[in-house]
Amino acid sequence: MSESLLQVEELETHLFTKEGVLKPVNGVSFHVDRGETVGLVGESGCGKTMTALSIMGLVPNPPGRIVGGAIQLDGEDLLQLDDRTLRTRRSVQMGMIFQDASTALNPTMRVGDQIAETMQRHMGMNAAEAALHATEILDRVGIPAAEQRLSDYPHQFSGGMRQRVMIAIAICCNPELLIADEPTTALDVTIQAQLLDLIRELKEDVGKSVLWITHDLGVVAELCDRVMVMYAGQVVEEATVEELFLRPRHPYTAGLLDSMPTLEERRQESLKTIEGMPPNMARMPSGCAFHPRCEYASERCVEEMPVLERSGREGLVACWHPLNIEE
Amino acid sequence: MLTYTIKRVLLFIPTIIAVLFITFTLGYLGPGDPIQTQVLRVNPRLADQETIERLREVYGLNRPFLVQWGDWVGKILRGDFGKSFATRTDIGPTIAYRLPISAQLGAAAFVILAIGGIFLGTLAALKQNTWIDHFIVGLALFINSFPIFVLAPLTMIVVVLWLKLLPSTLGWDGIFSAKAILPILLFSVTGWIGPIRLTRNGLIEVLSQDYVRTARAKGLPERLVILRHVVKNGLISTVTSLGLTVSGIVTGSLFLEAAFAIPGYGYMTVQGVTANDYNIIMATTLIGALLVIGSNLITDLLYGVLDPRVRYE
């Protein structure tokens, strides 16, 4: 257990709303090893972002609260830390890249200051040192004329450049773990490719661990070593990227892969989808949360919730009727 | 920022010309003939057509509209606001004596209004939906729902006559006298609801913004998150609205100064209006309008300072 940088155990984050208790993170366990890039995949609203926010200690409260589990980062349980100590772990041990840089940057603060304030806080730099360092970081994330751009405001940057600034803020204190929450979703494909290259470069330079949250399986294939698939607040499958794409075990994973358009498919064929909708968090189905949409569902799936278990040589799956199991 | 400032200041000029024109037109077209009013007041028996015509000529009121306007603007630019019909004294020096009184009163009220309003609004936002929040907003709304001409005598009765906390509050002994306390407080507290509500809503909106989460994700202490990231962004609308409360202070001074018998600009306006004192009405209207335009200009410039997105447009 100690060689994992991040070890999440039975994490439960609940939202206490007027409609009842919602469980966007409902017993999630996974780990990220040092130097590893792990993908966390799932549809919108399946609890990916809430998982990330739980790790960062940023669950919006009210209505959210972490009610159970453990989050070990570098052997230290983050959930046992008081707020003040937890703050000193942010940026230094874990940095987060948010989804939409156009709203995640302060519109009335110079970009240089937004990077520098982080380093001043955590690395004991004075303003001049921090500004110098901020220039280096902006340069490193590929922003041309970095020195001049320090005094620009976010609205003077393009979408892709803004996301680079966001990355600069996340990496400026050299965190061990980088959490990226769909950082390329709002950008067009060419910019997306550039940013994926940038992340890969940065990772190769420093050998950091990355938790990459996305709904885009293409990005996962491109970037990740290992993948977790989340559905309705739970991890339903975990495998290496290769395994997952070649031999998906969970019917939901198989459905996700099936619904990716491929070049070979004939144009007339409509895009495949998974039947039905993700469950309403307030009214979760009994048993396996996926059973109402699953073509393999049986009595047992309705009654009993499957647990995440080892399947085959590598990988875990939470399903009573896993696919592609060869003995 | 420089181009922005120049643009704003240049826009100021046509507005002033428009104000000069509209003020004069309103006076020109307004009900009541100033000569007739005056003649009737002095000696009704003299109110024959001939005298009136002669007086018209003396005051230059028989000339074409635009000529009169040009003449009036020219005089005002030289600081000559004409004579009061009632007292036959120059209006310029009267204003020079009275306006500073109102300015002190207004400035003191504005400071309390702004600082108190922002402070209470911030408190309400940070304690959102607790009893503190409800108490602040509720009380400010309650006070605001009384018109000032009801509240002024009411507080005078309670504070001066019943509780005997203050000596008589009528008149003016300077801004640092006991007499100034009640009018200043009334002035600011009745206006609190504006900045309180805008500050509260502005901060609450900003508190849920993604960039505040980013600031927290950086590991900044909550104090810095609030001061650097929340307050500056959340107060933009408050600052904008504070410029607009200046017009409220200008109009509010009419009632307040009359109620407290403060010999300021507002009292002068009320006296001028009730006496149909043509020159005083135009002078006070013009000054009121200029104060409002001036504060709007300052607001615009402040807006540019606070929000870089405005500056670069």
Contacts between the chains, C-beta under 8 A, distances in Angstrom:
chain1	res1	chain2	res2	distance
A	56	B	217	5.8
A	58	B	213	6.0
A	58	B	216	5.8
A	58	B	217	6.0
A	84	B	221	7.8
A	87	B	219	4.4
A	87	B	220	7.4
A	87	B	221	6.5
A	88	B	219	6.3
A	89	B	219	7.2
A	90	B	216	7.8
A	90	B	217	5.9
A	90	B	218	6.4
A	90	B	219	3.3
A	91	B	217	7.6
A	91	B	218	5.3
A	91	B	219	4.6
A	92	B	219	7.2
A	95	B	217	7.6
A	96	B	217	4.9
A	98	B	210	6.2
A	98	B	213	7.2
A	98	B	214	6.1
A	98	B	217	7.5
A	100	B	210	6.6
A	103	B	209	6.7
A	103	B	210	4.1
A	103	B	211	6.7
A	104	B	210	4.3
A	104	B	211	5.6
A	104	B	213	7.3
A	104	B	214	4.8
A	105	B	211	5.7
A	105	B	214	6.9
A	106	B	211	4.4
A	106	B	214	7.4
A	106	B	215	7.1
A	106	B	228	8.0
A	106	B	229	5.4
A	106	B	233	7.0
A	107	B	211	7.3
A	107	B	233	7.0
A	107	B	307	7.6
A	107	B	308	7.5
A	107	B	309	6.2
A	108	B	232	5.8
A	108	B	233	5.6
A	108	B	236	7.8
A	108	B	306	6.7
A	108	B	307	5.8
A	108	B	308	6.0
A	108	B	309	7.9
A	109	B	228	7.2
A	109	B	229	7.4
A	109	B	232	7.8
A	117	B	218	7.1
A	117	B	220	6.8
A	117	B	224	7.6
A	117	B	228	7.2
A	118	B	218	4.5
A	118	B	219	7.4
A	118	B	220	7.6
A	121	B	218	7.0
A	121	B	219	6.4
A	121	B	220	5.9
A	121	B	224	7.8
A	122	B	219	6.3
A	153	B	308	4.4
A	153	B	309	7.2
A	153	B	312	8.0
A	155	B	308	7.3
A	155	B	309	5.2
A	155	B	312	7.6
A	156	B	312	7.2
A	166	B	214	7.8
A	169	B	214	7.1
A	169	B	218	6.8
